[in-house]
Amino acid sequence: MLGSTHGTLTTDFRARVVACGEQPRPGAVHGTAAAEGDLDVSGRPLHAPVPDLDRFFQPESLAVVGASDAEGRPNTGITRQLIAWAERVGARVHPVHPTRDSVFGLPCSASVADLPEQVDLAVLLVGDPLPLIDELAEAKVKFAVAFASGFAETGEDGAAAQERLAAAVRRSGMRLLGPNTNLNAFERFRDDLEGPAIALITQSGHQGRPLFALQELGIRLSHWAPTGNEADLEAADFIAYFAERPEVGAVACYLEGLKDGRSFLLAADRAARARVPVVAVKVGRTETGARTAASHTGKLTGADQVVDAAMRQYGVIRVDGLDELQDTSALLARARPPVADGVVVYSISGGTGAHFADLATAAGLTLPTLTAAKQAELHAWIPPYLNVANPVDNGGHPVGDWRGRKIIDAILADPAVGVLICPITGPFPPMSDRLARDLVEAAEQTDKLVCVVWGSPVGTEAAYRETLLGSSRVATFRTFANCIGAVRAHLAHHRFTSSYRSPFDEAPRVPSPSFRKAQALMRPGRQLSEHAAKQLLRAYGIRVPREQLVTSAAAAVRAAGQVGYPVVMKASGTHLAHKTELGLVKVGLTSASQVRDAYRELTDIARYEGVELDGVLVCQMVARGVEMVVGVTHDALFGPTVTVGLGGVLVEVLGDAAVRVPPFGEEQARDMLDELRGRALLEGVRGGPPVDVDALVEVVLRVQRMALELGGELAELDINPLMVLPRGQGAVALDALVVCS
């Protein structure tokens, strides 16, 4: 933990304080490549609005509705805390209570209408805030906070009450935090700490306590937004706002659910443009976790795979535990941008170094082998029988004298090294004390990241409490895993943001020529036949086999001659999802007699099964390739999502698929393929040729365009199998299922 002191085209820079020094960092700009009010082809906004929350966090005047100074009443303690907070931020306080003349010596108004001035913020200490909303609006109050519970977290009746509250707030023009929130926004933040700060967002107040306590280790916090049930203001609003604050180095979030997936992505996009890291614990990975989260906050949790993918798309760093949230946020807020990706592990124990190196390599960190010249230099101070290739083992004794600093400086001087990590598994004075001092002094004189893992379970040692935590430049951790995770996130964040191009800037604004053709094929509330589904694909330029729809055996024979033998014959109807299982597919037909027999058999089976057909498809037999699946489904939070994976029967057996939320570009489409466990199949296995990955990517992007343009009209699309042919030969959709909304 660092110690106590210290797609939009970007068109300008703004100064940001970084790790104890003032360095320019590329920042957000409000003017984007497209106008802020732009909508995409489906009518959704392309830019996150940034709410002006200055008067929420720094009001000039504050009303406490339901204020009390009667001993023993809950409102009394809250009122006392709010008065103290208002004094710290310089706000005038106006208690409101119908039966009191004064509260804690302050004049008390009988109602909101009787307030002596227009107030910026009203805190509502009442059981039901709804009756007050119109009064607050009439008084032109800018912000309100509702602590009351008993809303969406309690079930259907509570959700209905919350929607009535939200509707009233929308009409009022005021912004509301809550309901079911708490006092965390009004905590006493330390003002004696320097450097970039962490801004905290939590939907459960107690889950933010560990991060708030970081101040005791010298980590600055600037804001805390306890969003509660998010009837109005939501986590996305605060992410967008914090991304624009020059003092904020990172945003740390504890999220139980997302109110609106699109709003969250737009806010994450704004943070990515500003290069402000967002680190989040998002509960709901399991069915049990999701159910618990819903009962607590009353919001949709969303399919976790989609949430995970959406966060990766926009650079949100997802962690699992509050300890990871602390350590990762602290590092990302305060560390300088990396000058290289190489990580060197340096220890006084060969076993410790090897163990840490194994874990770091498995996590994807790059541990470069030091050059022969660098190793020879290190052996000037380290015995020749010890390994110094990386990890570097000094054997222990050199850290106790002048040699220790020489070793550290030599490692940091290597241009391939961007991060030095020193795991100290336990205190071993005086060597560990001298080592800690050398690391701190070296860190002050380098632009590279120096990390220490202090492994002692005690944590009261002077080397830890004073030397390491007293440094503004050394990142100190207590566990191997948290150190590795934070360093990995730090390097990944800067790689991501250095080349970030917002997908929203390139999202289609107007329908393509394909859209009108596609609309004519849609049948609201119905599943399309395979023939109609393929026409839809063809309208978007997705290749399908040569085929004809026929309604007689004679027509089937003529069609086979025109399509070219061998052929495939399939029953086609609006309620056929699994034709093969019903025996409604015949493959490899090579003669007119086989075609006639196949036609009769297919229609007989359909009649026996009670399946209504619109005809029989006579299709081109396509050469073998790699079978993939590309599809569209609707997520409750994010809307249309695009999936690609191994197709045919493998889609059900292996479930090997990757998902993205439109809009996204070619790079993200290729990243989807790289996430597949079966990615090697596309490169050719057992002598097979590599397939046409470019054609597969093009299909994914065309399907995405279809999802964006058809929006709510397209409930589901499943191209399975999409036969991806050898390189240069394209990809062919052999079957497709389309369900219209």
ABEGO torsion letter per residue (X at the ends): XBBABXXBBBABBBBBBBGGBBBBBBBBBABBABBAABBBAAGBBABBBBBBAAAAABBABBBBBGBBABBGBAAAAAAAAAAAAAAAAGBBBBBBBAABABBGGBBBBABAAABABBBABBBBBBABAAAAAAAAAAAGBABBBBABBGBAAAEAAAAAAAAAAAAAAAAAGBBBBOBGBBAAAABBBBAABBEBBBBBBBABAAAAAAAAAAAAAGBBBABBBBAEAGABBBAAAAAAAAAABAABABBBBBBABBABAAAAAAAAAAAAAAGBBBBBBBBGABAAAAAAAAAAAGBBAEBAAAAAAAAAAAGBBBBABAAAAAAAAAAAAABBBBABABBBBBBABAAAAAAAAAAAAAAGBBBBBBBAAAAAAAAAABBAABBAAOBBBAGGAAAABAAAAAAAAAAAABAABABBBBBBABBBOAAAAAAAAAAAAAAAABABBBBBBBABAAGABAAAAAAAAABAABBBBABAAAAAAAAAAAAAAAAAAAABBBAAAABBABBBAAAAAAAAABBBGBBBBAAAAAAAAAAAGBBBBBBBBBABAAAAAAAAAAAEOBBBBBBBBAABABAAAAGABBBGBABAAAAAAAAAAAAAAAAAAGBBBAEBBBBBBBBBBBBBBBBBBBBAAAEBBBBBBBBEAAAAAAGBBBBBBOBBBAAAAAAAAAABAAAAAAAEBGGBBBBBAAAAAAAAAAAAAAAAAAEAABABBBBOBBBBBBBGAEBBBABBBBBBX
